[in-house]
Every structure is written in structure tokens, then in C-alpha cells.
Amino acid sequence: MVIINIKGLVGIHPKEKLVLRGSEMANLPVLENAWLLVEGGLIKDFGSMNGIPAAVLNLEHTIDASGKFVFPSWCDSHTHIVFSAPREEEFVMKIAGKTYEEIAAAGGGILNSANKLAAASEDELFESATLRLKQMILHGTGAVEIKSGYGLTVASELKMLRVIRRLKAAFPIPIKSTLLAAHAYPLAYKNDHAGYLQLIIDELLPKVAEENLADYMDVFCEKGFFSVEETDLLLSAAVKYGMLPKIHANQLSVTGAVQVGVKNNAVSVDHLEETDAKVLECLATNETIATLLPSCSFYLNIPFANARGLIAANAPVALASDYNPGSTPSGNMNFVVALACIKLKMMPEEAINGATLNGAAAMELSNEIGSIAIGKKANLFITKAMPSIAFLPYSFGEAQVETVILNGEIYHG
């Protein structure tokens, strides 16, 4: 396949560039009037139309992208798309003024999803997650991380992770799996936190490792959920089974979660709606990626993360959707990029880099996806005709993705 007459080929980073930090994020190389050749599911070559080889120009499978841009696929490194039912009743409670904590205290929130998931079969969960993932892909997502965390029992957590394994086998995109049993304390362990921690460490982790069900371990480190000390205990235990941390940090308060994540060599610390100078200093000097979830802030009406402070501190910043039934019922990464510009004050170049190369890095996949480079996977999307790359976040309510290409083939859903 060859794509010709591309108005702008976006994100041509050197293949060895695996993550962008601080001011580097403003650098988004775009080749104008370009062509791109795909062979064997990989990016084979690209260049200016002024010098396109005749053999390439005459290929049978040719896409004319006149007036259009070609982007590397969005890399969504934080989702919870395996769940049994939406929670629109809580949406109404939010409108009525109930807080996240009040909804949880009333039996809503994570425990609500856990109760519904316990009654769902693995096949039902797989079928509903399949529909969500197809829609995400059609919006341009070409790699995704999926968390458990609505199980909160050994059996249900394993059920969720097995669904994610089935999704990995069924879809033509890289999928990473994360164990998030430490999402909330189940009612049976409301007054026995130590008992639940031991259940995870002694029973769940060995079974997850035995079946090779998870790439990462996540903990919701927050007041009212898991403390810094409990988080440290769990992450230390998971690393022994080869599961690196990707944790929920500083969503509702500054807790020390970022620091405990970095201490345990977390691949990413996610949310960061609440930060202080110590957080910025910590991330400025470490490899851990700050993954921001602006559509969660939008939906919950909580503060937006301090992207400008993180970038100024030379931290690597990624963007992800946080698609889940309670706080972000959307996997539209185009909207995430728009919010990053509108609410986080990220420049379009920074937001696109955060949602592509740095998103891939937050899943340890940036050696194969996330930018336009010879030898990387041909996971791409072609936009509709647009005047500039800034038009994509500018037109936040419009679907600008026209054609999705995965592994060098057009994806129809």
C-alpha cells in the first residue's frame, strides 16, 4: 500500500527517539506533500512527492490523501473498558450535586461496577468490551492498555484479565493488561484492609503470574482508598512477579503517590490532577511518565492537571482517555487531545506527541508504534481534508478521522 499526496505526514521522529521530555514535546516534525509506503504491515519508506520513485507511484493499492493528514495512531495508555454495565444513574447524581465520595458512600462508584461484573459471564464482558474497543479504533486508537479492577475478588479479577487476554488475541492492535485489584476495598474487607492486601499478595498475584495475565500492576493510591504504605507493599510484591507499576496517583489530593510510584520504578503515574512542587521535582529527574486524563477532569468537574508545570519541569507527559463507566464514559482520543489544548493549555504539537509517542512509551511500546519511522508498525489514520494539524483539536466536536490503517491494512470495524 502507498499513500500519496499527503498534505502533512505527522510525527516523523527518529526511530531511536522513544520518549519526549519537557520542551521536546513541542517538536512535532511534519513532512508536507508526502508519500508513505507500507509493506508487510510496517512502514517501509516515505518522502516528498517531488522525489517519489516511479515504482512506488505505480503500485496497485494506492490511497490519494490530497488535502489530508496522516498521523500515527493514538496510543491510549489508561483505560478500564472491561465492565458489565454503564452507570448513567450516577451521572444524574453528579448533576444533582453529589460528589465522587458521596456517590461511593451511597453504594455507587467502583463497588457498583464490581457488583454488576460479578454477575456477568466472561463471554458477556468480552462482547461488550469488543464493541467499545472497535469504536475506539475507529476514532484513531491503535494501541491500548486495559485494567481490571471491577472484580475485587480473586475469581472476578481473573475473569476480567482473561477477557483482556481474549481481546489481545482478537484485535489487530497492541494491548497491554494491568491488574488493578487494588482499586477499592470490597465490602467484605471494609474493616480488614490487611486481609485484602494479603489476598492480593498471597492468592491473586501468583495466579495472575501463573497464567501470564498481566503486564502491569496498578493501585489507586488515594485518601479513602489505598495509602502510600499499602501501595508500596503491593507494588513491591508485584515486581517480584515481573509486573511493573502503573498507578493512579494524586487524583483527588496530594498524597505522596507519585513518589512511591517512582520509588518502585513505575512506568507511569496517572491522573495527577493535584500536584505540588515536590511532584514536579520528582518527575523532572526520573524516567516515570506523567499520564494525564483530561476527559476525567471534564466529566467529574475536578481540577485539570498542571500540564504546563510538568512540561516546564522537563517531565515526559502522556495523554490517555481513562475510558470507564463511572468517571470517563468515552474512549475518544480526539476529544482528549482537544481538551489537552483547551483546558491543559498544551499546544497542539505537545498534545499530539502526548497522545502518540509518549502514550506508546507509557506502555513500553514506543519502539514499534507512536511515530512515523521506517520499520515501525503501520498503525496510522488519515484525516478528512483539514487546513492544519491544529484543526483537529480545534474542531473538538467533529470526527476528523476518515481512514484507519492497522498493520498496513484498512480497518473497517
C-alpha positions in Angstrom: 0.0 0.0 0.0 1.2 3.5 -0.8 -0.4 6.7 0.4 0.3 9.7 -1.9 -0.3 13.4 -2.0 -0.3 13.6 1.8 -0.8 17.2 2.9 1.2 16.5 6.1 2.8 13.4 7.4 2.8 13.9 11.1 5.2 12.8 13.8 8.3 11.9 11.9 10.6 11.3 14.9 13.8 9.4 14.7 13.1 5.7 15.4 15.5 5.8 18.3 13.5 8.6 20.0 11.4 6.6 22.4 10.0 9.4 24.7 9.8 13.2 24.7 10.5 15.3 27.7 9.6 18.8 28.6 10.4 21.3 25.7 10.9 18.3 23.3 7.2 17.8 23.3 6.7 21.0 21.2 8.7 19.4 18.4 6.3 17.6 16.0 8.0 17.1 12.7 5.6 17.2 9.7 6.6 16.4 6.1 4.4 18.3 3.7 3.3 17.0 0.3 4.4 13.5 1.2 4.1 9.8 0.3 4.3 6.8 2.6 4.9 3.2 1.6 3.6 0.2 3.7 4.9 -3.3 3.3 4.5 -6.4 5.4 2.4 -4.4 8.0 5.3 -2.0 8.6 6.3 1.5 7.4 8.7 0.7 4.6 9.6 4.2 3.4 8.3 7.8 3.0 9.4 11.0 1.5 8.4 14.1 -0.6 6.1 13.7 -3.6 8.7 15.6 -5.5 11.0 12.6 -5.3 8.7 9.7 -5.2 10.1 6.6 -7.1 8.1 5.6 -10.1 7.8 2.0 -8.9 6.1 3.3 -5.7 3.8 5.7 -7.6 2.5 2.9 -9.8 1.6 0.4 -7.1 -1.9 -1.0 -7.5 -3.1 -0.3 -3.9 -2.8 3.4 -3.7 -4.6 5.9 -1.4 -4.8 9.5 -2.5 -4.6 11.7 0.6 -4.8 15.1 -1.1 -5.6 17.8 1.4 -5.4 15.3 4.3 -3.0 14.5 7.1 -1.6 11.1 8.1 -1.0 10.6 11.8 0.5 7.7 13.8 -2.4 6.0 15.7 -3.4 7.3 19.1 -1.8 5.3 21.9 -4.3 5.1 24.8 -2.3 4.0 27.8 -5.0 4.1 30.5 -8.5 2.5 30.1 -11.0 0.4 32.0 -13.1 -0.8 29.1 -14.0 -4.3 30.5 -17.1 -3.6 32.5 -20.6 -5.1 32.6 -22.8 -2.0 32.6 -22.8 1.7 32.3 -23.6 3.9 35.3 -25.7 6.7 33.9 -27.7 6.8 37.2 -24.6 8.2 38.8 -24.4 10.7 36.0 -27.7 12.1 37.2 -26.5 12.1 40.8 -23.5 14.2 39.7 -25.8 16.7 38.0 -27.7 16.9 41.3 -24.5 17.9 43.1 -23.3 14.7 44.7 -19.5 14.4 44.9 -17.4 11.4 43.9 -17.0 10.5 47.6 -20.8 10.8 48.3 -21.7 8.6 45.4 -19.2 6.0 46.6 -20.6 6.1 50.1 -24.1 5.6 48.7 -23.1 2.3 47.1 -22.1 3.7 43.8 -18.8 4.0 42.2 -16.3 1.2 41.9 -18.3 -1.2 44.2 -21.4 -0.6 42.0 -19.4 -1.8 38.9 -17.9 -4.7 40.9 -21.4 -6.0 41.9 -22.6 -5.9 38.3 -19.4 -7.5 37.0 -19.7 -10.4 39.4 -23.0 -11.4 37.8 -21.7 -11.1 34.2 -20.2 -14.0 32.3 -16.8 -13.8 30.6 -18.5 -14.0 27.2 -20.8 -11.1 28.0 -17.8 -9.0 29.2 -15.9 -9.9 26.1 -18.7 -8.9 23.8 -19.4 -5.6 25.4 -15.7 -4.7 25.6 -15.3 -5.7 21.9 -17.9 -3.1 20.9 -16.2 -0.4 22.9 -12.8 -1.2 21.5 -14.0 -1.2 17.9 -15.4 2.3 18.4 -12.1 3.5 19.9 -10.1 2.1 17.0 -12.4 3.8 14.5 -11.6 7.1 16.3 -8.0 6.5 15.6 -6.7 4.5 18.6 -4.0 1.9 17.5 -2.7 0.7 20.9 -4.4 0.4 24.3 -3.8 -0.5 27.9 -6.8 -2.1 29.7 -7.1 -2.5 33.5 -9.0 -4.9 35.7 -10.3 -3.5 39.0 -14.0 -4.1 38.8 -13.7 -7.6 40.2 -12.3 -7.1 43.7 -12.4 -10.9 44.3 -9.9 -13.4 43.1 -12.4 -15.0 40.7 -13.7 -11.8 39.2 -10.3 -10.2 38.8 -9.1 -13.3 37.0 -12.3 -13.2 34.8 -11.5 -9.6 33.8 -7.9 -10.4 33.0 -8.9 -13.4 30.9 -11.3 -11.2 28.9 -8.4 -8.8 28.3 -6.3 -11.8 27.1 -9.1 -12.7 24.6 -9.2 -9.1 23.4 -5.4 -9.3 22.8 -6.0 -12.3 20.6 -9.0 -10.9 18.8 -7.8 -7.4 17.8 -5.0 -6.3 15.4 -3.5 -3.7 17.8 -1.1 -4.0 20.7 -3.0 -4.4 24.0 -1.4 -4.2 27.4 -3.0 -5.7 30.5 -3.0 -4.3 34.0 -4.0 -5.9 37.3 -5.9 -3.3 39.4 -7.3 -5.4 42.2 -6.3 -2.6 44.5 -9.0 -0.3 43.0 -11.1 -0.1 46.2 -11.7 -2.2 49.3 -14.6 -4.7 48.8 -17.3 -4.6 51.5 -16.1 -7.9 52.9 -12.8 -6.3 53.7 -14.0 -2.8 54.7 -12.7 -3.3 58.2 -9.9 -5.7 57.3 -7.5 -3.9 55.0 -4.6 -6.2 55.9 -6.7 -9.2 54.9 -7.4 -7.8 51.5 -3.8 -6.9 50.9 -2.8 -10.5 51.8 -5.4 -11.9 49.5 -3.9 -9.9 46.6 -0.3 -10.8 47.5 -0.8 -14.4 48.6 -3.6 -15.7 46.3 -4.2 -13.3 43.3 -0.7 -12.3 42.2 0.6 -16.0 42.0 -2.4 -17.0 39.9 -2.1 -14.0 37.6 1.6 -14.7 37.1 0.9 -18.4 36.5 -1.4 -17.6 33.6 0.6 -14.7 32.5 -2.4 -12.4 32.6 -1.0 -9.0 33.4 1.8 -6.8 32.1 1.5 -4.3 34.9 0.2 -3.8 38.5 -1.9 -0.7 39.4 -3.0 0.7 42.7 -5.5 3.5 43.4 -3.3 5.4 45.9 -5.7 8.0 47.4 -7.3 9.1 50.6 -10.1 6.7 51.4 -8.7 4.0 49.1 -5.1 2.7 49.4 -2.5 4.5 51.5 1.1 5.2 50.4 2.3 2.4 52.7 -0.2 -0.1 51.3 0.6 0.9 47.8 4.3 0.4 48.4 3.6 -3.1 49.8 1.6 -4.1 46.8 3.9 -2.7 44.2 6.9 -4.4 45.8 5.1 -7.7 45.8 4.0 -7.3 42.1 7.5 -6.5 40.9 8.7 -10.0 42.2 6.3 -11.4 39.6 7.6 -9.2 36.8 4.7 -6.7 36.9 5.9 -3.1 36.8 3.7 -0.4 38.3 1.3 1.9 36.5 -0.5 3.7 39.3 -3.4 6.0 39.9 -1.8 9.0 41.7 -2.9 12.4 43.0 -6.4 12.3 41.5 -8.2 13.9 44.5 -5.3 15.0 46.7 -1.5 15.2 47.0 -0.7 12.0 48.8 2.9 11.0 48.0 1.6 8.6 45.4 3.8 9.9 42.7 6.9 9.5 44.9 6.0 5.9 45.8 5.4 5.1 42.2 8.8 6.5 41.2 10.4 4.6 44.1 9.1 1.4 42.6 10.2 2.3 39.1 6.6 2.9 37.8 6.3 3.1 34.0 3.8 5.8 34.6 1.9 7.7 37.3 -1.6 8.6 36.0 -4.1 11.3 36.8 -2.1 14.0 38.7 -5.0 16.4 38.9 -3.4 17.5 42.1 0.3 18.3 42.1 2.8 20.4 44.1 6.4 21.4 43.7 7.7 18.1 45.1 5.8 16.2 42.5 7.2 18.3 39.7 10.7 17.9 41.1 10.3 14.2 41.4 9.1 13.7 37.8 11.7 16.1 36.4 14.6 13.8 37.3 13.1 10.3 36.7 12.0 8.1 33.8 8.4 7.7 35.0 5.9 9.2 32.6 3.2 11.6 33.8 0.0 10.4 32.2 -2.8 13.0 32.2 -6.5 12.2 31.8 -8.3 15.5 30.9 -11.6 13.9 30.0 -11.9 12.6 33.6 -11.5 16.1 34.9 -14.0 17.3 32.4 -16.6 14.7 33.3 -16.1 14.9 37.1 -15.7 18.6 37.2 -12.4 18.3 39.2 -9.2 20.3 38.6 -7.3 19.7 35.4 -3.7 18.5 35.7 -0.8 21.0 35.6 0.5 20.1 32.2 2.3 23.4 31.8 4.1 22.9 35.1 5.1 19.3 34.2 6.4 20.3 30.8 8.3 23.2 32.3 9.9 20.8 34.8 11.1 18.7 31.9 8.8 15.7 32.7 7.6 13.4 30.0 3.8 13.8 29.6 1.4 11.4 28.0 -2.3 11.7 27.4 -4.9 8.9 27.8 -8.7 8.5 27.8 -9.4 6.8 31.2 -12.4 5.2 29.5 -14.6 3.7 32.3 -18.2 3.6 33.3 -18.0 5.9 36.3 -15.7 8.9 35.6 -15.0 8.9 31.9 -17.5 7.1 29.7 -15.6 7.9 26.4 -12.6 6.5 24.6 -12.4 9.3 22.0 -8.8 10.3 22.0 -9.5 13.1 19.6 -11.6 14.8 22.3 -8.8 14.1 24.8 -6.3 15.9 22.6 -8.7 18.8 22.2 -9.2 19.0 26.0 -5.5 19.0 26.5 -5.2 22.1 24.3 -8.3 23.8 25.7 -8.0 23.1 29.4 -4.4 22.0 30.0 -3.1 24.7 27.7 -0.9 22.3 25.8 0.0 23.3 22.3 -1.4 21.1 19.5 2.1 19.7 18.9 2.5 18.8 22.6 -0.9 17.2 22.8 -0.4 15.1 19.7 3.0 13.9 20.9 1.5 13.1 24.3 -1.2 11.0 22.7 1.1 9.2 20.3 4.8 8.7 21.0 4.6 9.3 24.8 1.4 7.3 25.1 3.3 4.4 23.4 6.2 4.9 25.8 3.7 4.7 28.7 3.0 1.1 27.5 6.7 0.4 26.7 5.7 0.2 23.0 7.4 3.3 21.5 10.0 1.1 19.8 7.2 -0.1 17.5 4.4 2.4 17.4 3.7 6.1 18.2 5.6 7.9 15.4 6.3 7.7 11.7 9.6 5.9 11.3 10.8 3.2 8.9 10.4 -0.2 10.5 7.6 0.8 12.9 4.1 -0.8 12.7 1.9 0.8 10.1 -0.7 1.8 12.6 -2.0 5.1 11.2 -5.0 7.2 10.5 -5.8 9.5 7.6 -7.9 12.6 8.4 -10.6 14.2 6.4 -9.3 17.2 4.4 -8.1 19.8 7.0 -6.3 23.1 6.8 -3.7 22.3 9.5 -2.9 19.9 12.4 -4.4 22.5 14.8 -7.8 22.0 13.1 -8.1 18.5 14.7 -8.2 19.8 18.4 -9.9 23.0 17.3 -12.9 21.1 15.8 -13.4 19.1 19.0 -16.9 18.0 18.3 -16.3 16.7 14.8 -14.9 13.4 13.7 -11.9 14.1 11.6 -10.6 10.6 11.3 -11.6 9.2 7.9 -9.5 6.1 7.3 -7.9 3.8 9.9 -4.9 1.6 8.9 -3.7 -1.1 11.3 -0.7 -3.3 10.4 -0.8 -1.9 6.9 -4.4 -2.7 6.2 -7.6 -0.6 6.3 -9.7 -1.3 9.4 -13.4 -1.3 8.9 -14.6 -2.3 12.4 
